[in-house]
C-alpha cells in the first residue's frame, strides 16, 4: 500500500533526464497527472514526448530523476540512500497497472483477437481463463468489436486492430492508460473510430496520458495540454490556454503549422 493521499497526483515525474549518446531527449521534466484526468502531450517530432511516455512504465531508463505511479517509484527501489533497479518480475508487476497503446498496435499475429486479450490477465494476474474470456468479450463490445473474437489481427483493418489493442490494455484493469500516437499509423478515414473509443474512455473517468497530433481531440477531451520542445516542458495549461492563447513562441509556431 502506498502512502499517497487523495490530493496527490497519480503520476509524479521529477527532474527526468534522458540522453541517447550526445543527444539530450529529456532535459529535466517535471509533470503531475491527476487521477481521472486526461493529459495530452504535444510538440514537434524529437521533442521527447514518446520517450517521456515510455519512461513512465520503464521501457526507457532515465539517466536521472524519477517517476512515481500511485506513490510507488517506477523501476527502482531505495537501498539506503541509493537507487537499485528492480528485477524483471517486479518491473512486469508494475507495468501491469499501466496500460500502453502503441502506434503500431503490437498485437500477436498468431493469436486470435480473443486470445490477444486473454493471455496477459491469465499469465500475469493468474485470472481464471473463463473469467478472462468473459471480461474480454465485454471489452470487445465496449470498443465496437463484438463478434470478432475468432478473427486474427491480419484480417482486421488498422482501426479495428488499434481498438483491439485498447481493449487488450484495458483487460489488465490498469489505473493509467498511455497512448503513444495511437492514430498516426492509420488511414485518415479510420482515425475517427479510434478517437471515439478514446473519448468514451476519457468520459468514463480513465486516467490517460496521450501523445498525439490530433488537436481536435486535445481541445475536446484534455484536462491539461503539455507542450514539449527540446526535451523540456515549455508550456502547460488548459486546452483553452495552450491551444487558443499560447504564450511561448515555439508553441505558437507549432500550432500555426498544424491548425
C-alpha positions as a Markdown table, in Angstrom:
| # | Residue | x | y | z |
|---|---|---|---|---|
| 1 | Unk | 0.0 | 0.0 | 0.0 |
| 2 | Unk | 1.3 | 3.5 | -0.9 |
| 3 | Unk | 1.1 | 6.4 | 1.4 |
| 4 | Unk | -0.4 | 8.6 | -1.3 |
| 5 | Unk | -3.2 | 10.9 | -0.2 |
| 6 | Unk | -6.2 | 11.6 | -2.4 |
| 7 | Unk | -4.9 | 15.1 | -3.2 |
| 8 | Unk | -1.6 | 13.8 | -4.6 |
| 9 | Unk | -1.2 | 13.1 | -8.3 |
| 10 | Unk | -1.5 | 9.5 | -9.7 |
| 11 | Unk | 1.7 | 10.2 | -11.7 |
| 12 | Unk | 4.5 | 12.3 | -10.4 |
| 13 | Unk | 7.6 | 13.0 | -12.5 |
| 14 | Unk | 10.5 | 15.0 | -11.2 |
| 15 | Unk | 13.8 | 16.0 | -12.8 |
| 16 | Unk | 13.6 | 13.4 | -15.6 |
| 17 | Unk | 16.6 | 13.4 | -17.8 |
| 18 | Unk | 17.5 | 11.1 | -20.7 |
| 19 | Unk | 20.1 | 11.2 | -23.4 |
| 20 | Unk | 21.0 | 8.9 | -26.3 |
| 21 | Unk | 24.7 | 9.5 | -26.8 |
| 22 | Unk | 25.2 | 13.3 | -27.1 |
| 23 | Unk | 21.6 | 13.9 | -27.9 |
| 24 | Unk | 19.6 | 15.2 | -24.9 |
| 25 | Unk | 16.0 | 13.9 | -25.3 |
| 26 | Unk | 14.6 | 14.8 | -21.8 |
| 27 | Unk | 16.1 | 17.7 | -20.0 |
| 28 | Unk | 14.7 | 17.9 | -16.5 |
| 29 | Unk | 11.0 | 17.2 | -16.9 |
| 30 | Unk | 8.6 | 17.8 | -14.0 |
| 31 | Unk | 5.0 | 16.6 | -14.6 |
| 32 | Unk | 1.9 | 15.7 | -12.5 |
| 33 | Unk | -1.1 | 13.7 | -13.8 |
| 34 | Unk | -4.1 | 13.6 | -11.5 |
| 35 | Unk | -6.4 | 10.6 | -11.3 |
| 36 | Unk | -9.4 | 10.7 | -13.6 |
| 37 | Unk | -7.8 | 13.3 | -15.9 |
| 38 | Unk | -6.6 | 13.3 | -19.5 |
| 39 | Unk | -3.2 | 14.9 | -20.2 |
| 40 | Unk | -2.2 | 15.4 | -23.9 |
| 41 | Unk | 1.4 | 15.8 | -24.8 |
| 42 | Unk | 2.0 | 18.0 | -27.9 |
| 43 | Unk | 5.2 | 19.0 | -29.6 |
| 44 | Unk | 7.3 | 18.6 | -32.7 |
| 45 | Unk | 9.0 | 15.3 | -33.6 |
| 46 | Unk | 12.0 | 14.7 | -31.5 |
| 47 | Unk | 10.7 | 16.9 | -28.6 |
| 48 | Unk | 10.8 | 13.9 | -26.1 |
| 49 | Unk | 7.1 | 13.1 | -26.0 |
| 50 | Unk | 7.4 | 9.4 | -26.7 |
| 51 | Unk | 10.5 | 9.0 | -24.5 |
| 52 | Unk | 8.7 | 10.6 | -21.6 |
| 53 | Unk | 5.7 | 8.3 | -22.1 |
| 54 | Unk | 8.0 | 5.2 | -22.3 |
| 55 | Unk | 9.8 | 6.3 | -19.1 |
| 56 | Unk | 6.5 | 6.0 | -17.1 |
| 57 | Unk | 6.5 | 2.2 | -17.4 |
| 58 | Unk | 10.3 | 1.8 | -17.5 |
| 59 | Unk | 10.5 | 1.0 | -21.2 |
| 60 | Unk | 13.2 | 3.7 | -21.1 |
| 61 | Unk | 15.5 | 4.0 | -18.2 |
| 62 | Unk | 16.0 | 7.6 | -17.1 |
| 63 | Unk | 19.6 | 8.9 | -16.6 |
| 64 | Unk | 18.4 | 10.9 | -13.6 |
| 65 | Unk | 15.2 | 12.0 | -11.9 |
| 66 | Unk | 12.3 | 9.6 | -11.1 |
| 67 | Unk | 8.8 | 8.6 | -12.0 |
| 68 | Unk | 6.2 | 7.6 | -9.4 |
| 69 | Unk | 2.8 | 6.0 | -10.1 |
| 70 | Unk | 0.3 | 5.8 | -7.3 |
| 71 | Unk | 3.1 | 6.7 | -4.8 |
| 72 | Unk | 5.4 | 3.9 | -6.0 |
| 73 | Unk | 8.8 | 4.5 | -7.5 |
| 74 | Unk | 8.8 | 3.0 | -11.1 |
| 75 | Unk | 11.6 | 0.7 | -12.0 |
| 76 | Unk | 13.7 | 1.2 | -8.8 |
| 77 | Unk | 13.8 | 0.8 | -5.1 |
| 78 | Unk | 15.7 | 2.6 | -2.4 |
| 79 | Unk | 18.6 | 0.6 | -0.9 |
| 80 | Unk | 19.6 | 3.0 | 1.9 |
| 81 | Unk | 20.2 | 6.3 | 0.1 |
| 82 | Unk | 20.9 | 4.6 | -3.3 |
| 83 | Unk | 18.5 | 3.6 | -6.0 |
| 84 | Unk | 18.6 | 0.0 | -7.2 |
| 85 | Unk | 16.9 | -1.1 | -10.4 |
| 86 | Unk | 14.1 | -3.7 | -9.8 |
| 87 | Unk | 14.3 | -7.1 | -11.3 |
| 88 | Unk | 12.3 | -8.1 | -14.4 |
| 89 | Unk | 9.5 | -9.7 | -12.4 |
| 90 | Unk | 8.9 | -6.7 | -10.2 |
| 91 | Unk | 9.0 | -4.4 | -13.3 |
| 92 | Unk | 6.5 | -6.6 | -15.0 |
| 93 | Unk | 4.2 | -6.3 | -12.0 |
| 94 | Unk | 4.4 | -2.5 | -12.1 |
| 95 | Unk | 3.7 | -2.4 | -15.8 |
| 96 | Unk | 0.6 | -4.5 | -15.3 |
| 97 | Unk | -1.0 | -1.4 | -13.6 |
| 98 | Unk | -0.1 | 0.9 | -16.5 |
| 99 | Unk | -1.7 | 0.1 | -19.9 |
| 100 | Unk | 0.1 | 1.2 | -23.1 |
| 101 | Unk | -1.3 | 1.5 | -26.6 |
| 102 | Unk | 1.4 | 1.9 | -29.3 |
| 103 | Unk | 1.4 | 3.4 | -32.7 |
| 104 | Unk | 1.9 | 0.1 | -34.4 |
| 105 | Unk | -0.7 | -2.0 | -32.5 |
| 106 | Unk | 1.8 | -4.7 | -31.3 |
| 107 | Unk | -0.9 | -7.4 | -31.4 |
| 108 | Unk | 0.3 | -11.0 | -31.5 |
| 109 | Unk | -0.5 | -12.0 | -35.2 |
| 110 | Unk | -0.6 | -15.8 | -34.4 |
| 111 | Unk | -3.3 | -15.3 | -31.7 |
| 112 | Unk | -7.0 | -14.6 | -32.2 |
| 113 | Unk | -8.5 | -11.3 | -31.1 |
| 114 | Unk | -9.9 | -13.1 | -28.0 |
| 115 | Unk | -6.6 | -14.7 | -27.1 |
| 116 | Unk | -4.7 | -11.4 | -27.5 |
| 117 | Unk | -6.9 | -10.1 | -24.7 |
| 118 | Unk | -6.9 | -13.1 | -22.5 |
| 119 | Unk | -3.2 | -14.0 | -22.5 |
| 120 | Unk | -1.8 | -11.3 | -20.1 |
| 121 | Unk | -4.5 | -11.5 | -17.4 |
| 122 | Unk | -4.1 | -15.3 | -17.2 |
| 123 | Unk | -0.3 | -15.2 | -17.3 |
| 124 | Unk | 0.4 | -12.2 | -15.2 |
| 125 | Unk | -2.6 | -11.8 | -12.9 |
| 126 | Unk | -3.4 | -15.6 | -12.8 |
| 127 | Unk | -7.1 | -14.8 | -13.7 |
| 128 | Unk | -9.0 | -18.0 | -14.4 |
| 129 | Unk | -9.4 | -18.4 | -18.2 |
| 130 | Unk | -13.2 | -18.4 | -18.2 |
| 131 | Unk | -13.2 | -15.2 | -16.2 |
| 132 | Unk | -10.7 | -13.6 | -18.5 |
| 133 | Unk | -12.7 | -14.7 | -21.6 |
| 134 | Unk | -15.9 | -13.2 | -20.1 |
| 135 | Unk | -14.1 | -9.9 | -19.5 |
| 136 | Unk | -12.5 | -9.9 | -22.9 |
| 137 | Unk | -16.0 | -10.2 | -24.6 |
| 138 | Unk | -17.2 | -7.3 | -22.6 |
| 139 | Unk | -14.3 | -5.2 | -23.6 |
| 140 | Unk | -14.6 | -6.1 | -27.3 |
| 141 | Unk | -18.3 | -5.0 | -27.1 |
| 142 | Unk | -17.1 | -1.7 | -25.5 |
| 143 | Unk | -14.8 | -1.0 | -28.4 |
| 144 | Unk | -17.3 | -2.0 | -31.0 |
| 145 | Unk | -15.9 | -5.3 | -32.0 |
| 146 | Unk | -18.3 | -7.8 | -30.5 |
| 147 | Unk | -18.4 | -11.0 | -32.7 |
| 148 | Unk | -14.9 | -10.6 | -33.9 |
| 149 | Unk | -13.3 | -12.7 | -31.2 |
| 150 | Unk | -12.2 | -15.5 | -33.5 |
| 151 | Unk | -10.6 | -13.3 | -36.1 |
| 152 | Unk | -6.8 | -12.9 | -36.4 |
| 153 | Unk | -5.3 | -9.4 | -36.4 |
| 154 | Unk | -4.2 | -9.6 | -40.0 |
| 155 | Unk | -7.8 | -9.8 | -41.2 |
| 156 | Unk | -8.8 | -6.6 | -39.4 |
| 157 | Unk | -8.4 | -3.0 | -40.6 |
| 158 | Unk | -5.9 | -0.8 | -38.9 |
| 159 | Unk | -8.6 | 1.0 | -36.9 |
| 160 | Unk | -10.0 | -2.3 | -35.7 |
| 161 | Unk | -6.5 | -3.6 | -34.7 |
| 162 | Unk | -6.0 | -0.4 | -32.7 |
| 163 | Unk | -9.3 | -0.9 | -31.0 |
| 164 | Unk | -8.3 | -4.4 | -30.1 |
| 165 | Unk | -5.1 | -3.0 | -28.7 |
| 166 | Unk | -7.0 | -0.6 | -26.5 |
| 167 | Unk | -9.2 | -3.5 | -25.3 |
| 168 | Unk | -6.1 | -5.6 | -24.6 |
| 169 | Unk | -4.7 | -2.8 | -22.4 |
| 170 | Unk | -8.0 | -2.5 | -20.6 |
| 171 | Unk | -8.1 | -6.2 | -19.9 |
| 172 | Unk | -5.3 | -5.7 | -17.3 |
| 173 | Unk | -7.6 | -3.3 | -15.4 |
| 174 | Unk | -5.0 | -0.5 | -15.3 |
| 175 | Unk | -5.2 | 2.7 | -13.3 |
| 176 | Unk | -3.5 | 4.6 | -16.1 |
| 177 | Unk | -3.5 | 4.3 | -19.9 |
| 178 | Unk | -0.7 | 5.6 | -22.0 |
| 179 | Unk | -1.3 | 6.3 | -25.7 |
| 180 | Unk | 1.8 | 6.8 | -28.0 |
| 181 | Unk | 0.4 | 8.5 | -31.2 |
| 182 | Unk | -2.3 | 5.8 | -31.4 |
| 183 | Unk | -3.8 | 7.1 | -34.7 |
| 184 | Unk | -0.6 | 8.2 | -36.6 |
| 185 | Unk | -0.3 | 4.8 | -38.4 |
| 186 | Unk | -4.0 | 4.8 | -39.5 |
| 187 | Unk | -5.5 | 5.8 | -42.8 |
| 188 | Unk | -7.4 | 9.1 | -42.3 |
| 189 | Unk | -10.9 | 7.5 | -42.6 |
| 190 | Unk | -10.1 | 5.2 | -39.7 |
| 191 | Unk | -8.8 | 7.8 | -37.2 |
| 192 | Unk | -12.3 | 8.7 | -36.0 |
| 193 | Unk | -13.3 | 5.3 | -34.8 |
| 194 | Unk | -10.2 | 5.0 | -32.6 |
| 195 | Unk | -10.6 | 8.6 | -31.2 |
| 196 | Unk | -14.3 | 7.8 | -30.4 |
| 197 | Unk | -13.3 | 4.9 | -28.2 |
| 198 | Unk | -10.6 | 7.1 | -26.5 |
| 199 | Unk | -13.2 | 9.8 | -25.9 |
| 200 | Unk | -15.6 | 7.3 | -24.3 |
| 201 | Unk | -12.8 | 6.2 | -22.0 |
| 202 | Unk | -12.0 | 9.7 | -21.1 |
| 203 | Unk | -15.6 | 10.4 | -20.2 |
| 204 | Unk | -15.7 | 7.3 | -18.1 |
| 205 | Unk | -13.0 | 8.7 | -15.8 |
| 206 | Unk | -10.0 | 6.7 | -17.1 |
| 207 | Unk | -6.7 | 8.5 | -16.3 |
| 208 | Unk | -5.0 | 8.9 | -19.7 |
| 209 | Unk | -1.7 | 10.4 | -20.9 |
| 210 | Unk | -1.8 | 10.8 | -24.7 |
| 211 | Unk | 0.9 | 11.7 | -27.2 |
| 212 | Unk | -1.0 | 12.9 | -30.3 |
| 213 | Unk | -1.1 | 15.4 | -33.1 |
| 214 | Unk | -4.9 | 15.3 | -33.1 |
| 215 | Unk | -5.5 | 18.9 | -31.9 |
| 216 | Unk | -9.3 | 18.5 | -32.0 |
| 217 | Unk | -9.1 | 15.6 | -29.6 |
| 218 | Unk | -6.9 | 17.6 | -27.3 |
| 219 | Unk | -9.3 | 20.6 | -27.4 |
| 220 | Unk | -12.4 | 18.4 | -26.7 |
| 221 | Unk | -11.1 | 15.9 | -24.2 |
| 222 | Unk | -7.9 | 17.0 | -22.4 |
| 223 | Unk | -7.9 | 18.5 | -18.9 |
| 224 | Unk | -4.3 | 19.5 | -19.4 |
| 225 | Unk | -2.3 | 20.1 | -22.6 |
| 226 | Unk | 1.5 | 20.0 | -22.2 |
| 227 | Unk | 3.7 | 21.3 | -25.0 |
| 228 | Unk | 7.3 | 19.9 | -25.2 |
| 229 | Unk | 10.2 | 21.2 | -27.2 |
| 230 | Unk | 13.8 | 20.2 | -26.9 |
| 231 | Unk | 13.1 | 17.8 | -24.1 |
| 232 | Unk | 11.6 | 20.5 | -21.9 |
| 233 | Unk | 8.0 | 21.4 | -21.0 |
| 234 | Unk | 7.7 | 25.0 | -22.4 |
| 235 | Unk | 4.0 | 25.4 | -21.8 |
| 236 | Unk | 1.3 | 23.6 | -19.8 |
| 237 | Unk | -2.3 | 24.5 | -19.0 |
| 238 | Unk | -5.9 | 24.0 | -20.0 |
| 239 | Unk | -6.7 | 23.4 | -23.7 |
| 240 | Unk | -8.1 | 26.9 | -24.0 |
| 241 | Unk | -4.9 | 28.4 | -22.6 |
| 242 | Unk | -2.4 | 26.4 | -24.6 |
| 243 | Unk | -4.3 | 25.9 | -27.8 |
| 244 | Unk | -6.0 | 29.3 | -28.1 |
| 245 | Unk | -3.7 | 31.6 | -26.2 |
| 246 | Unk | -0.2 | 30.0 | -26.3 |
| 247 | Unk | 2.4 | 32.2 | -24.5 |
| 248 | Unk | 5.6 | 30.7 | -25.9 |
| 249 | Unk | 6.8 | 31.4 | -29.4 |
| 250 | Unk | 7.6 | 27.7 | -30.0 |
| 251 | Unk | 4.0 | 26.8 | -29.1 |
| 252 | Unk | 2.6 | 29.5 | -31.3 |
| 253 | Unk | 4.8 | 28.4 | -34.3 |
| 254 | Unk | 3.9 | 24.7 | -33.8 |
| 255 | Unk | 0.2 | 25.4 | -33.5 |
| 256 | Unk | 0.2 | 27.7 | -36.5 |
| 257 | Unk | 1.7 | 24.9 | -38.6 |
| 258 | Unk | -0.8 | 22.2 | -37.5 |
| 259 | Unk | -4.0 | 24.0 | -37.1 |
